[in-house]
C-alpha cells in the first residue's frame, strides 16, 4: 500500500489519476523521443511539486499520470502545473517535432482533462493498470468502446 503522509497537523493519503490529451487529439506520442522527453518532464515537475508519480503511461494520443502524495494540491492545480510546464518546454525545445504532427498554435494540450481520486492501491496495481490498459492503444486492430477501470485490476 501507499504510505500515509504525516505532517504536524494531519495524516492521510491523497492520490490522483490524471489523463491529458494533446490538442486536436494528435498522436504525438507515436514519436518515441517526444514520449521520452515528456516522461522526463513529468518526473521533474513531480519532484519540484513534492509529489510522486506512482504510474505513468502513454497512448498514441494521451497520457495517464498517477500522482501520489499530493496533499497540498487538488486535481485542477495538478493538471494546470503538469500541463502548463510540459506544454511550454515541449513547444520551446521540440517545436519542429510537434509541428510535424500537425500541432500548431500556442498550446500543446486540449483544454480539458480526466481526473479521479484514487484510494488505497498498491504501486503494483497502478503499474499493471497503466501497462495493460495502454497496450490496447498500440495494437493494430480497431479500438473498442469498452473502458478498463483501475478497480478491475485489484
OpenMM code with the backbone's topology and positions (N, CA, C; nanometers):
from openmm import Vec3, app, unit

residues = "UNK UNK UNK UNK UNK UNK UNK UNK UNK UNK UNK UNK UNK UNK UNK UNK UNK UNK UNK UNK UNK UNK UNK UNK UNK UNK UNK UNK UNK UNK UNK UNK UNK UNK UNK UNK UNK UNK UNK UNK UNK UNK UNK UNK UNK UNK UNK UNK UNK UNK UNK UNK UNK UNK UNK UNK UNK UNK UNK UNK UNK UNK UNK UNK UNK UNK UNK UNK UNK UNK UNK UNK UNK UNK UNK UNK UNK UNK UNK UNK UNK UNK UNK UNK UNK UNK UNK UNK UNK UNK UNK UNK UNK UNK UNK UNK UNK UNK UNK UNK UNK UNK UNK UNK UNK UNK UNK UNK UNK UNK UNK UNK UNK UNK UNK UNK UNK UNK UNK UNK UNK UNK UNK UNK UNK UNK UNK UNK UNK UNK UNK UNK UNK UNK UNK UNK UNK UNK UNK UNK UNK UNK UNK UNK UNK UNK UNK UNK UNK UNK UNK UNK UNK UNK".split()
positions = [
    Vec3(0.0835, -0.1190, 0.0000),
    Vec3(0.0000, 0.0000, 0.0000),
    Vec3(0.0876, 0.1249, 0.0000),
    Vec3(0.0296, 0.2327, -0.0458),
    Vec3(0.0999, 0.3592, -0.0384),
    Vec3(0.1074, 0.4034, 0.1065),
    Vec3(0.2155, 0.4696, 0.1401),
    Vec3(0.2324, 0.5144, 0.2778),
    Vec3(0.1481, 0.6382, 0.3049),
    Vec3(0.0985, 0.6469, 0.4274),
    Vec3(0.0254, 0.7665, 0.4676),
    Vec3(0.1234, 0.8822, 0.4818),
    Vec3(0.0777, 0.9990, 0.4463),
    Vec3(0.1587, 1.1193, 0.4587),
    Vec3(0.1329, 1.1776, 0.5970),
    Vec3(0.2383, 1.2049, 0.6693),
    Vec3(0.2251, 1.2607, 0.8040),
    Vec3(0.2915, 1.3967, 0.8090),
    Vec3(0.2215, 1.4904, 0.8671),
    Vec3(0.2793, 1.6220, 0.8921),
    Vec3(0.2386, 1.6641, 1.0331),
    Vec3(0.2704, 1.7843, 1.0708),
    Vec3(0.2429, 1.8303, 1.2074),
    Vec3(0.0957, 1.8195, 1.2466),
    Vec3(0.0053, 1.8461, 1.1504),
    Vec3(-0.1352, 1.8581, 1.1858),
    Vec3(-0.2284, 1.7637, 1.1119),
    Vec3(-0.1722, 1.6723, 1.0311),
    Vec3(-0.2617, 1.5831, 0.9579),
    Vec3(-0.1908, 1.4529, 0.9203),
    Vec3(-0.2730, 1.3529, 0.8957),
    Vec3(-0.2263, 1.2240, 0.8456),
    Vec3(-0.3269, 1.1817, 0.7397),
    Vec3(-0.2780, 1.1358, 0.6255),
    Vec3(-0.3730, 1.0944, 0.5231),
    Vec3(-0.3058, 1.0456, 0.3977),
    Vec3(-0.3887, 1.0281, 0.2968),
    Vec3(-0.3436, 0.9774, 0.1684),
    Vec3(-0.4167, 1.0547, 0.0596),
    Vec3(-0.3444, 1.1017, -0.0394),
    Vec3(-0.4047, 1.1763, -0.1484),
    Vec3(-0.3390, 1.1337, -0.2791),
    Vec3(-0.4140, 1.0629, -0.3619),
    Vec3(-0.3639, 1.0126, -0.4894),
    Vec3(-0.4628, 1.0505, -0.5992),
    Vec3(-0.4113, 1.0918, -0.7140),
    Vec3(-0.4970, 1.1344, -0.8239),
    Vec3(-0.4520, 1.0680, -0.9530),
    Vec3(-0.5486, 1.0175, -1.0287),
    Vec3(-0.5243, 0.9663, -1.1638),
    Vec3(-0.5640, 1.0791, -1.2585),
    Vec3(-0.4707, 1.1235, -1.3411),
    Vec3(-0.4949, 1.2295, -1.4390),
    Vec3(-0.4732, 1.1744, -1.5794),
    Vec3(-0.5500, 1.2259, -1.6745),
    Vec3(-0.5269, 1.1913, -1.8149),
    Vec3(-0.5350, 1.3196, -1.8960),
    Vec3(-0.4354, 1.3417, -1.9808),
    Vec3(-0.4300, 1.4589, -2.0677),
    Vec3(-0.4290, 1.4131, -2.2129),
    Vec3(-0.4888, 1.4953, -2.2984),
    Vec3(-0.4948, 1.4680, -2.4415),
    Vec3(-0.4363, 1.5861, -2.5172),
    Vec3(-0.3464, 1.5610, -2.6134),
    Vec3(-0.2957, 1.6716, -2.6945),
    Vec3(-0.4081, 1.7379, -2.7733),
    Vec3(-0.3898, 1.8646, -2.8013),
    Vec3(-0.4883, 1.9398, -2.8776),
    Vec3(-0.5117, 1.8708, -3.0123),
    Vec3(-0.6344, 1.8713, -3.0561),
    Vec3(-0.6789, 1.8102, -3.1811),
    Vec3(-0.6595, 1.6578, -3.1808),
    Vec3(-0.6392, 1.6007, -3.0628),
    Vec3(-0.6193, 1.4564, -3.0445),
    Vec3(-0.5080, 1.4029, -3.1351),
    Vec3(-0.4054, 1.4852, -3.1552),
    Vec3(-0.2917, 1.4442, -3.2383),
    Vec3(-0.2154, 1.3310, -3.1709),
    Vec3(-0.1634, 1.2412, -3.2497),
    Vec3(-0.0928, 1.1234, -3.1981),
    Vec3(0.0564, 1.1538, -3.1812),
    Vec3(0.0847, 1.2503, -3.0963),
    Vec3(0.2231, 1.2941, -3.0803),
    Vec3(0.3094, 1.1916, -3.0088),
    Vec3(0.2487, 1.1019, -2.9322),
    Vec3(0.3291, 1.0067, -2.8559),
    Vec3(0.3657, 0.8828, -2.9358),
    Vec3(0.3308, 0.8795, -3.0654),
    Vec3(0.3872, 0.7786, -3.1534),
    Vec3(0.5359, 0.8051, -3.1724),
    Vec3(0.5757, 0.9304, -3.1524),
    Vec3(0.7161, 0.9714, -3.1599),
    Vec3(0.7843, 0.9360, -3.0279),
    Vec3(0.8742, 0.8386, -3.0327),
    Vec3(0.9378, 0.7883, -2.9107),
    Vec3(1.0167, 0.8966, -2.8376),
    Vec3(1.0810, 0.9855, -2.9131),
    Vec3(1.1580, 1.0926, -2.8481),
    Vec3(1.0669, 1.1874, -2.7708),
    Vec3(0.9527, 1.2234, -2.8287),
    Vec3(0.8581, 1.3099, -2.7580),
    Vec3(0.8045, 1.2412, -2.6326),
    Vec3(0.7774, 1.1117, -2.6417),
    Vec3(0.7323, 1.0355, -2.5248),
    Vec3(0.8370, 1.0387, -2.4147),
    Vec3(0.9618, 1.0140, -2.4506),
    Vec3(1.0706, 1.0115, -2.3527),
    Vec3(1.0903, 1.1483, -2.2881),
    Vec3(1.0906, 1.2522, -2.3690),
    Vec3(1.1080, 1.3879, -2.3161),
    Vec3(0.9924, 1.4243, -2.2241),
    Vec3(0.8710, 1.3921, -2.2652),
    Vec3(0.7536, 1.4228, -2.1837),
    Vec3(0.7583, 1.3474, -2.0512),
    Vec3(0.7995, 1.2228, -2.0553),
    Vec3(0.8125, 1.1442, -1.9331),
    Vec3(0.9126, 1.2086, -1.8370),
    Vec3(1.0270, 1.2497, -1.8893),
    Vec3(1.1279, 1.3160, -1.8061),
    Vec3(1.0738, 1.4463, -1.7475),
    Vec3(1.0017, 1.5214, -1.8287),
    Vec3(0.9421, 1.6463, -1.7806),
    Vec3(0.8440, 1.6205, -1.6669),
    Vec3(0.7572, 1.5208, -1.6833),
    Vec3(0.6587, 1.4909, -1.5798),
    Vec3(0.7251, 1.4501, -1.4486),
    Vec3(0.8301, 1.3687, -1.4555),
    Vec3(0.9003, 1.3305, -1.3322),
    Vec3(0.9670, 1.4516, -1.2672),
    Vec3(1.0226, 1.5403, -1.3479),
    Vec3(1.0833, 1.6623, -1.2943),
    Vec3(0.9807, 1.7537, -1.2299),
    Vec3(0.8653, 1.7686, -1.2928),
    Vec3(0.7584, 1.8522, -1.2373),
    Vec3(0.7117, 1.7942, -1.1046),
    Vec3(0.6932, 1.6627, -1.1006),
    Vec3(0.6500, 1.5971, -0.9764),
    Vec3(0.7500, 1.6228, -0.8644),
    Vec3(0.8774, 1.6122, -0.8953),
    Vec3(0.9800, 1.6339, -0.7940),
    Vec3(0.9750, 1.7770, -0.7403),
    Vec3(0.9599, 1.8735, -0.8314),
    Vec3(0.9524, 2.0140, -0.7880),
    Vec3(0.8284, 2.0425, -0.7044),
    Vec3(0.7197, 1.9709, -0.7307),
    Vec3(0.5968, 1.9899, -0.6544),
    Vec3(0.5979, 1.9138, -0.5217),
    Vec3(0.6927, 1.8239, -0.5059),
    Vec3(0.6976, 1.7442, -0.3837),
    Vec3(0.5955, 1.6324, -0.3825),
    Vec3(0.5581, 1.5831, -0.5022),
    Vec3(0.4667, 1.4701, -0.5151),
    Vec3(0.5432, 1.3583, -0.5855),
    Vec3(0.4792, 1.2438, -0.6003),
    Vec3(0.5456, 1.1296, -0.6635),
    Vec3(0.4575, 1.0755, -0.7739),
    Vec3(0.5191, 1.0460, -0.8879),
    Vec3(0.4462, 0.9781, -0.9945),
    Vec3(0.4555, 0.8290, -0.9681),
    Vec3(0.3458, 0.7710, -0.9242),
    Vec3(0.3420, 0.6283, -0.8934),
    Vec3(0.3164, 0.5465, -1.0187),
    Vec3(0.2707, 0.6096, -1.1248),
    Vec3(0.2472, 0.5412, -1.2509),
    Vec3(0.2390, 0.6424, -1.3633),
    Vec3(0.2850, 0.6033, -1.4809),
    Vec3(0.2840, 0.6905, -1.5975),
    Vec3(0.2713, 0.6021, -1.7205),
    Vec3(0.1776, 0.6339, -1.8085),
    Vec3(0.1603, 0.5541, -1.9296),
    Vec3(0.1093, 0.6394, -2.0438),
    Vec3(0.1520, 0.6030, -2.1648),
    Vec3(0.1157, 0.6784, -2.2836),
    Vec3(0.0360, 0.5927, -2.3800),
    Vec3(-0.0664, 0.6521, -2.4392),
    Vec3(-0.1289, 0.6005, -2.5593),
    Vec3(-0.0760, 0.6882, -2.6712),
    Vec3(-0.1062, 0.6582, -2.7968),
    Vec3(-0.0559, 0.7431, -2.9054),
    Vec3(-0.1023, 0.8882, -2.8933),
    Vec3(-0.2216, 0.9083, -2.8340),
    Vec3(-0.2802, 1.0419, -2.8294),
    Vec3(-0.3236, 1.0851, -2.6890),
    Vec3(-0.2622, 1.0286, -2.5854),
    Vec3(-0.2943, 1.0718, -2.4492),
    Vec3(-0.1906, 1.0183, -2.3515),
    Vec3(-0.1952, 1.0712, -2.2311),
    Vec3(-0.1035, 1.0267, -2.1263),
    Vec3(-0.1812, 1.0127, -1.9957),
    Vec3(-0.1489, 0.9076, -1.9192),
    Vec3(-0.2055, 0.8853, -1.7861),
    Vec3(-0.0969, 0.9104, -1.6825),
    Vec3(-0.1316, 0.9805, -1.5767),
    Vec3(-0.0409, 1.0008, -1.4645),
    Vec3(-0.1111, 0.9593, -1.3367),
    Vec3(-0.0442, 0.8827, -1.2523),
    Vec3(-0.0926, 0.8522, -1.1184),
    Vec3(-0.0044, 0.9298, -1.0223),
    Vec3(-0.0609, 1.0325, -0.9640),
    Vec3(0.0147, 1.1213, -0.8767),
    Vec3(-0.0175, 1.0840, -0.7324),
    Vec3(0.0862, 1.0514, -0.6563),
    Vec3(0.0690, 1.0108, -0.5172),
    Vec3(0.1293, 1.1165, -0.4257),
    Vec3(0.0749, 1.1242, -0.3065),
    Vec3(0.1282, 1.2156, -0.2059),
    Vec3(0.1012, 1.3612, -0.2371),
    Vec3(-0.0153, 1.3902, -0.2917),
    Vec3(-0.0447, 1.5274, -0.3337),
    Vec3(-0.1387, 1.5979, -0.2358),
    Vec3(-0.1043, 1.5935, -0.1091),
    Vec3(-0.1914, 1.6512, -0.0065),
    Vec3(-0.2079, 1.8022, -0.0188),
    Vec3(-0.1142, 1.8695, -0.0827),
    Vec3(-0.1211, 2.0155, -0.0931),
    Vec3(-0.1838, 2.0649, -0.2230),
    Vec3(-0.2263, 1.9736, -0.3093),
    Vec3(-0.2777, 2.0130, -0.4402),
    Vec3(-0.4063, 1.9396, -0.4734),
    Vec3(-0.4985, 2.0104, -0.5352),
    Vec3(-0.6181, 1.9485, -0.5894),
    Vec3(-0.5921, 1.9054, -0.7325),
    Vec3(-0.6862, 1.8330, -0.7902),
    Vec3(-0.6704, 1.7824, -0.9262),
    Vec3(-0.6535, 1.8960, -1.0270),
    Vec3(-0.7286, 2.0037, -1.0119),
    Vec3(-0.7206, 2.1153, -1.1069),
    Vec3(-0.5822, 2.1798, -1.1052),
    Vec3(-0.5270, 2.2002, -0.9875),
    Vec3(-0.3945, 2.2622, -0.9796),
    Vec3(-0.2866, 2.1684, -1.0321),
    Vec3(-0.2977, 2.0395, -1.0020),
    Vec3(-0.2012, 1.9437, -1.0567),
    Vec3(-0.2066, 1.9423, -1.2090),
    Vec3(-0.3280, 1.9384, -1.2646),
    Vec3(-0.3430, 1.9390, -1.4101),
    Vec3(-0.2820, 2.0661, -1.4686),
    Vec3(-0.3092, 2.1791, -1.4076),
    Vec3(-0.2554, 2.3061, -1.4573),
    Vec3(-0.1032, 2.3056, -1.4563),
    Vec3(-0.0444, 2.2577, -1.3482),
    Vec3(0.1022, 2.2581, -1.3370),
    Vec3(0.1648, 2.1597, -1.4357),
    Vec3(0.1161, 2.0353, -1.4396),
    Vec3(0.1742, 1.9368, -1.5300),
    Vec3(0.1559, 1.9773, -1.6763),
    Vec3(0.0350, 2.0219, -1.7116),
    Vec3(0.0091, 2.0597, -1.8500),
    Vec3(0.0832, 2.1879, -1.8885),
    Vec3(0.0831, 2.2854, -1.8004),
    Vec3(0.1450, 2.4143, -1.8325),
    Vec3(0.2950, 2.4063, -1.8533),
    Vec3(0.3639, 2.3459, -1.7594),
    Vec3(0.5098, 2.3365, -1.7695),
    Vec3(0.5502, 2.2480, -1.8871),
    Vec3(0.4859, 2.1322, -1.9011),
    Vec3(0.5233, 2.0421, -2.0106),
    Vec3(0.4945, 2.1058, -2.1464),
    Vec3(0.3832, 2.1755, -2.1587),
    Vec3(0.3493, 2.2411, -2.2848),
    Vec3(0.4542, 2.3462, -2.3211),
    Vec3(0.4873, 2.4296, -2.2260),
    Vec3(0.5838, 2.5369, -2.2521),
    Vec3(0.7190, 2.4802, -2.2944),
    Vec3(0.7686, 2.3816, -2.2217),
    Vec3(0.9017, 2.3285, -2.2503),
    Vec3(0.9052, 2.2425, -2.3764),
    Vec3(0.8011, 2.1649, -2.4008),
    Vec3(0.7980, 2.0858, -2.5242),
    Vec3(0.7894, 2.1757, -2.6472),
    Vec3(0.7071, 2.2789, -2.6403),
    Vec3(0.6961, 2.3695, -2.7553),
    Vec3(0.8237, 2.4499, -2.7751),
    Vec3(0.8887, 2.4849, -2.6670),
    Vec3(1.0131, 2.5627, -2.6761),
    Vec3(1.1272, 2.4790, -2.7348),
    Vec3(1.1408, 2.3545, -2.6886),
    Vec3(1.2575, 2.2737, -2.7239),
    Vec3(1.2343, 2.1705, -2.8343),
    Vec3(1.1082, 2.1425, -2.8696),
    Vec3(1.0788, 2.0374, -2.9674),
    Vec3(0.9717, 2.0805, -3.0663),
    Vec3(0.9711, 2.2082, -3.0998),
    Vec3(0.8670, 2.2626, -3.1848),
    Vec3(0.8631, 2.1943, -3.3214),
    Vec3(0.9788, 2.1646, -3.3807),
    Vec3(0.9818, 2.1037, -3.5138),
    Vec3(0.9114, 1.9675, -3.5125),
    Vec3(0.9332, 1.8886, -3.4092),
    Vec3(0.8681, 1.7571, -3.3997),
    Vec3(0.7173, 1.7711, -3.3807),
    Vec3(0.6753, 1.8671, -3.3000),
    Vec3(0.5323, 1.8873, -3.2770),
    Vec3(0.4641, 1.9385, -3.4032),
    Vec3(0.5310, 2.0291, -3.4730),
    Vec3(0.4738, 2.0841, -3.5955),
    Vec3(0.4581, 1.9753, -3.7011),
    Vec3(0.5515, 1.8790, -3.7038),
    Vec3(0.5421, 1.7672, -3.7981),
    Vec3(0.4187, 1.6815, -3.7705),
    Vec3(0.3700, 1.6831, -3.6468),
    Vec3(0.2485, 1.6097, -3.6090),
    Vec3(0.1229, 1.6948, -3.6296),
    Vec3(0.1373, 1.8037, -3.7057),
    Vec3(0.0274, 1.8955, -3.7356),
    Vec3(-0.0290, 1.9599, -3.6099),
    Vec3(0.0577, 1.9845, -3.5146),
    Vec3(0.0189, 2.0552, -3.3930),
    Vec3(0.0728, 2.1964, -3.4061),
    Vec3(-0.0102, 2.2938, -3.3882),
    Vec3(0.0313, 2.4310, -3.4077),
    Vec3(-0.0395, 2.5193, -3.3069),
    Vec3(0.0027, 2.6429, -3.2995),
    Vec3(-0.0579, 2.7375, -3.2070),
    Vec3(0.0193, 2.7472, -3.0779),
    Vec3(-0.0444, 2.8073, -2.9794),
    Vec3(0.0253, 2.8368, -2.8540),
    Vec3(-0.0102, 2.7406, -2.7411),
    Vec3(-0.0617, 2.6233, -2.7743),
    Vec3(-0.0909, 2.5256, -2.6696),
    Vec3(-0.0626, 2.3849, -2.7215),
    Vec3(-0.0271, 2.2987, -2.6292),
    Vec3(0.0006, 2.1587, -2.6625),
    Vec3(-0.1190, 2.0714, -2.6268),
    Vec3(-0.1762, 2.0948, -2.5090),
    Vec3(-0.2825, 2.0091, -2.4568),
    Vec3(-0.4201, 2.0657, -2.4885),
    Vec3(-0.5180, 1.9770, -2.4980),
    Vec3(-0.6565, 2.0207, -2.5097),
    Vec3(-0.6961, 2.0876, -2.3782),
    Vec3(-0.8044, 2.1611, -2.3794),
    Vec3(-0.8443, 2.2368, -2.2613),
    Vec3(-0.8880, 2.1515, -2.1436),
    Vec3(-0.9384, 2.0342, -2.1677),
    Vec3(-0.9903, 1.9506, -2.0601),
    Vec3(-0.8909, 1.8467, -2.0131),
    Vec3(-0.9353, 1.7696, -1.9168),
    Vec3(-0.8553, 1.6594, -1.8644),
    Vec3(-0.9478, 1.5676, -1.7862),
    Vec3(-0.9030, 1.4449, -1.7653),
    Vec3(-0.9753, 1.3500, -1.6817),
    Vec3(-0.9047, 1.3446, -1.5474),
    Vec3(-0.9822, 1.3331, -1.4407),
    Vec3(-0.9215, 1.3109, -1.3098),
    Vec3(-1.0096, 1.2178, -1.2281),
    Vec3(-0.9452, 1.1444, -1.1407),
    Vec3(-1.0158, 1.0594, -1.0452),
    Vec3(-0.9271, 1.0474, -0.9223),
    Vec3(-0.9869, 1.0715, -0.8084),
    Vec3(-0.9132, 1.0494, -0.6843),
    Vec3(-0.9090, 0.8998, -0.6594),
    Vec3(-0.7902, 0.8498, -0.6330),
    Vec3(-0.7683, 0.7068, -0.6195),
    Vec3(-0.7422, 0.6763, -0.4735),
    Vec3(-0.8088, 0.5734, -0.4225),
    Vec3(-0.7913, 0.5337, -0.2836),
    Vec3(-0.6658, 0.4523, -0.2632),
    Vec3(-0.6681, 0.3712, -0.1627),
    Vec3(-0.5524, 0.2914, -0.1244),
    Vec3(-0.5328, 0.1772, -0.2232),
    Vec3(-0.4381, 0.1925, -0.3120),
    Vec3(-0.3999, 0.0862, -0.4047),
    Vec3(-0.2483, 0.0733, -0.4009),
    Vec3(-0.1998, -0.0402, -0.4426),
    Vec3(-0.0557, -0.0622, -0.4395),
    Vec3(0.0098, -0.0048, -0.5646),
    Vec3(0.1393, 0.0169, -0.5548),
    Vec3(0.2147, 0.0612, -0.6718),
    Vec3(0.2049, -0.0415, -0.7836),
    Vec3(0.2047, -0.1705, -0.7464),
    Vec3(0.1951, -0.2755, -0.8467),
    Vec3(0.0619, -0.2672, -0.9222),
    Vec3(-0.0455, -0.2371, -0.8516),
    Vec3(-0.1763, -0.2233, -0.9155),
    Vec3(-0.1749, -0.1092, -1.0153),
    Vec3(-0.1176, 0.0027, -0.9749),
    Vec3(-0.1109, 0.1180, -1.0658),
    Vec3(-0.0287, 0.0862, -1.1891),
    Vec3(0.0874, 0.0237, -1.1708),
    Vec3(0.1732, -0.0104, -1.2843),
    Vec3(0.1027, -0.1092, -1.3773),
    Vec3(0.0362, -0.2082, -1.3205),
    Vec3(-0.0356, -0.3067, -1.4005),
    Vec3(-0.1471, -0.2395, -1.4804),
    Vec3(-0.2195, -0.1496, -1.4171),
    Vec3(-0.3267, -0.0774, -1.4864),
    Vec3(-0.2717, 0.0003, -1.6043),
    Vec3(-0.1642, 0.0737, -1.5814),
    Vec3(-0.1056, 0.1544, -1.6886),
    Vec3(-0.0588, 0.0658, -1.8031),
    Vec3(0.0138, -0.0412, -1.7718),
    Vec3(0.0671, -0.1285, -1.8761),
    Vec3(-0.0437, -0.1979, -1.9540),
    Vec3(-0.1390, -0.2571, -1.8847),
    Vec3(-0.2421, -0.3345, -1.9529),
    Vec3(-0.3448, -0.2485, -2.0240),
    Vec3(-0.3792, -0.1356, -1.9666),
    Vec3(-0.4808, -0.0522, -2.0312),
    Vec3(-0.4237, 0.0229, -2.1504),
    Vec3(-0.2951, 0.0496, -2.1512),
    Vec3(-0.2365, 0.1239, -2.2623),
    Vec3(-0.1976, 0.0349, -2.3794),
    Vec3(-0.1780, -0.0932, -2.3562),
    Vec3(-0.1359, -0.1812, -2.4644),
    Vec3(-0.2399, -0.1853, -2.5761),
    Vec3(-0.3665, -0.1692, -2.5436),
    Vec3(-0.4709, -0.1732, -2.6466),
    Vec3(-0.4569, -0.0579, -2.7456),
    Vec3(-0.3994, 0.0536, -2.7030),
    Vec3(-0.3848, 0.1696, -2.7917),
    Vec3(-0.2724, 0.1512, -2.8922),
    Vec3(-0.1845, 0.0588, -2.8655),
    Vec3(-0.0683, 0.0401, -2.9530),
    Vec3(-0.0855, -0.0796, -3.0460),
    Vec3(-0.2001, -0.1478, -3.0396),
    Vec3(-0.2249, -0.2605, -3.1275),
    Vec3(-0.2792, -0.2121, -3.2616),
    Vec3(-0.2637, -0.2934, -3.3633),
    Vec3(-0.3033, -0.2538, -3.4985),
    Vec3(-0.4531, -0.2658, -3.5237),
    Vec3(-0.5277, -0.3363, -3.4372),
    Vec3(-0.6699, -0.3559, -3.4631),
    Vec3(-0.7519, -0.2332, -3.4237),
    Vec3(-0.8772, -0.2344, -3.4657),
    Vec3(-0.9683, -0.1243, -3.4348),
    Vec3(-0.9908, -0.1147, -3.2838),
    Vec3(-0.9924, 0.0072, -3.2278),
    Vec3(-1.0173, 0.0205, -3.0846),
    Vec3(-1.1621, -0.0147, -3.0499),
    Vec3(-1.1808, -0.0635, -2.9282),
    Vec3(-1.3160, -0.0944, -2.8816),
    Vec3(-1.3677, 0.0202, -2.7976),
    Vec3(-1.4964, 0.0186, -2.7692),
    Vec3(-1.5566, 0.1243, -2.6889),
    Vec3(-1.5593, 0.0906, -2.5411),
    Vec3(-1.5014, -0.0213, -2.5013),
    Vec3(-1.5022, -0.0569, -2.3600),
    Vec3(-1.3900, 0.0161, -2.2876),
    Vec3(-1.4176, 0.0619, -2.1700),
    Vec3(-1.3189, 0.1331, -2.0887),
    Vec3(-1.2776, 0.0440, -1.9729),
    Vec3(-1.1489, 0.0231, -1.9561),
    Vec3(-1.0964, -0.0542, -1.8454),
    Vec3(-1.0807, 0.0385, -1.7271),
    Vec3(-1.1194, -0.0096, -1.6091),
    Vec3(-1.1070, 0.0740, -1.4912),
    Vec3(-0.9977, 0.0215, -1.4007),
    Vec3(-0.9477, 0.1073, -1.3142),
    Vec3(-0.8448, 0.0709, -1.2194),
    Vec3(-0.8938, -0.0387, -1.1263),
    Vec3(-1.0202, -0.0362, -1.0887),
    Vec3(-1.0747, -0.1309, -0.9931),
    Vec3(-1.0711, -0.2751, -1.0433),
    Vec3(-1.0748, -0.2950, -1.1747),
    Vec3(-1.0727, -0.4298, -1.2311),
    Vec3(-0.9388, -0.4985, -1.2122),
    Vec3(-0.8352, -0.4238, -1.1776),
    Vec3(-0.7015, -0.4804, -1.1650),
    Vec3(-0.6612, -0.5008, -1.0196),
    Vec3(-0.7503, -0.4810, -0.9258),
    Vec3(-0.7158, -0.5017, -0.7840),
    Vec3(-0.6991, -0.6472, -0.7547),
] * unit.nanometer
topology = app.Topology()
chain = topology.addChain("A")
for resn in residues:
    res = topology.addResidue(resn, chain)
    for name in ("N", "CA", "C"):
        topology.addAtom(name, app.Element.getBySymbol(name[0]), res)
